[in-house]
Amino acid sequence: MPGGAIGGPAFGPGPAGQAQAVRGAGAAMPVPPPHRLSVAPMMDWTDRHCRAFHRTLSRRAQLWTEMVTAPAVIHGDRERLLGFEAAEHPVVLQLGGSDPAQLAQAAAIGADFGYDEINLNCGCPSDRVQSGCFGAVLMERPELVAECVAAMIAAQPRPVTVKCRIGVDDQVPEEVLPAFLETVSAAGVRHFVIHARKAWLQGLSPKENREIPPLNHALVVQMKRDFPQLEICLNGGLTARDQVPGLLDQGLDGAMFGRAAYHDPAAVLLGADSTLWGQADPVDSAEGAAEAMRPYIARHLERGGRLHQITRHMLGLFTGRPGARAWRRLLSEAGGRPGSGLADYDAALAAVVSRAA
Ligand SMILES: Cc1cc2nc3c(=O)[nH]c(=O)nc-3n(C[C@H](O)[C@H](O)[C@H](O)COP(=O)(O)O)c2cc1C
């Protein structure tokens, strides 16, 4: 059973993308929406264990699934592909595809599972994705994207969002990006996440496509000025949470972190709830997050899962701190051993704590 369907949002995020009122002493105070800071969809990385871990550092940040293709959602093992725990809210399901009917069906299934938003991937440049005519190649087909999102919106009640690039190949971003936003927003999308670099569909690997095309943050800021009615979040090359207030000051609605959130999660997520949402932080240290993960890990092990399936996402928790290498090494060694468990986890944590003392 999907966690979202059982318990509903654990932290009351409300309809995704909208500020909601939280009652304290006195008047209701608006809480900014979760996409103020989000952790990007990353294939093989942002699985449910990674999201459960990131959730120990921030209750508010919006977390995203890996991309799942619409046919996989329709024909595949749904619980394995889509299952998640209530504590992961607010969480966004990212879909890949370009067939409006399939995407509509997949979006409806995702909504039934309890996802807060459904996103369409228009930014992923990998060969496999291009051959299926989806991902970044859709930057060349805004009318088709509009058809897809219109079908997804009609099929289910959750907000439908789009994650895109500023253009592909020899497109001129200053021309194609506003035209893309115009066409796709006319079909009902209000929220865009823009990876602020082009994708080159020929000749670059997916990894090179995240590094070589130059970043153009200014163009994304300009899009927010040109389309003030849209929610526009910036993605690409951000390294730490303290960059977010400056981006918000420029008018943007939020910042999405990919690699930095994975490799140095504390730099991005620790303290986010208090600084960006005015809420209490769930933990005040990386050690606190490691402690908070123990019950989750224990449950996973009891169900026959392996330690490494969770701890592989946690290797960067102490990045830049004394003991970081010992933590990484001890967890990696334990990951390779059959039968490793909480004692190995505790030993790795003790090594960090003793170095820090
Ligand atoms: C390992 C990996 C897998 C990724 N998978 C996806 C994906 O499934 N969908 C997507 O839209 N972007 C994907 N991306 C791109 C990220 O979402 C993000 O747009 C990109 O890494 C730029 O952000 P960053 O500079 O903060 O890392 C992936 C990135 C990485 C590193």
The ligand as an SDF file (V2000), in Angstrom:
LIG
                    3D

 31 33  0  0  0  0  0  0  0  0999 V2000
   22.4960   11.0030  -11.3380 C   0  0  0  0  0  0  0  0  0  0  0  0
   21.5390   12.0020  -11.9340 C   0  0  0  0  0  0  0  0  0  0  0  0
   20.3120   11.5820  -12.4070 C   0  0  0  0  0  0  0  0  0  0  0  0
   19.3910   12.5020  -12.9370 C   0  0  0  0  0  0  0  0  0  0  0  0
   18.1360   12.0780  -13.3040 N   0  0  0  0  0  0  0  0  0  0  0  0
   17.2010   12.9880  -13.6940 C   0  0  0  0  0  0  0  0  0  0  0  0
   15.8510   12.6110  -13.9040 C   0  0  0  0  0  0  0  0  0  0  0  0
   15.4510   11.4610  -13.7250 O   0  0  0  0  0  0  0  0  0  0  0  0
   14.9650   13.5900  -14.3000 N   0  0  0  0  0  0  0  0  0  0  0  0
   15.3580   14.9000  -14.4720 C   0  0  0  0  0  0  0  0  0  0  0  0
   14.5360   15.7500  -14.8110 O   0  0  0  0  0  0  0  0  0  0  0  0
   16.6310   15.2780  -14.2510 N   0  0  0  0  0  0  0  0  0  0  0  0
   17.5440   14.3630  -13.8450 C   0  0  0  0  0  0  0  0  0  0  0  0
   18.8090   14.7730  -13.5340 N   0  0  0  0  0  0  0  0  0  0  0  0
   19.1400   16.2120  -13.6300 C   0  0  0  0  0  0  0  0  0  0  0  0
   18.8770   16.9070  -12.2830 C   0  0  0  0  0  0  0  0  0  0  0  0
   17.5230   16.8260  -11.9250 O   0  0  0  0  0  0  0  0  0  0  0  0
   19.2990   18.3800  -12.3620 C   0  0  0  0  0  0  0  0  0  0  0  0
   18.4810   19.0150  -13.3290 O   0  0  0  0  0  0  0  0  0  0  0  0
   20.7560   18.5570  -12.7670 C   0  0  0  0  0  0  0  0  0  0  0  0
   21.6090   17.6830  -12.0390 O   0  0  0  0  0  0  0  0  0  0  0  0
   21.2140   20.0050  -12.5590 C   0  0  0  0  0  0  0  0  0  0  0  0
   21.1110   20.3670  -11.2000 O   0  0  0  0  0  0  0  0  0  0  0  0
   22.4270   20.4370  -10.2310 P   0  0  0  0  0  0  0  0  0  0  0  0
   23.4390   21.2870  -10.9390 O   0  0  0  0  0  0  0  0  0  0  0  0
   21.9120   21.0480   -8.9660 O   0  0  0  0  0  0  0  0  0  0  0  0
   22.8990   19.0230  -10.0710 O   0  0  0  0  0  0  0  0  0  0  0  0
   19.7340   13.8680  -13.0170 C   0  0  0  0  0  0  0  0  0  0  0  0
   20.9750   14.2910  -12.5170 C   0  0  0  0  0  0  0  0  0  0  0  0
   21.8630   13.3730  -11.9760 C   0  0  0  0  0  0  0  0  0  0  0  0
   23.1900   13.8650  -11.4130 C   0  0  0  0  0  0  0  0  0  0  0  0
  1  2  1  0
  2  3  1  0
  2 30  2  0
  3  4  2  0
  4  5  1  0
  4 28  1  0
  5  6  2  0
  6  7  1  0
  6 13  1  0
  7  8  2  0
  7  9  1  0
  9 10  1  0
 10 11  2  0
 10 12  1  0
 12 13  2  0
 13 14  1  0
 14 15  1  0
 14 28  1  0
 15 16  1  0
 16 17  1  0
 16 18  1  0
 18 19  1  0
 18 20  1  0
 20 21  1  0
 20 22  1  0
 22 23  1  0
 23 24  1  0
 24 25  2  0
 24 26  1  0
 24 27  1  0
 28 29  2  0
 29 30  1  0
 30 31  1  0
M  END
$$$$
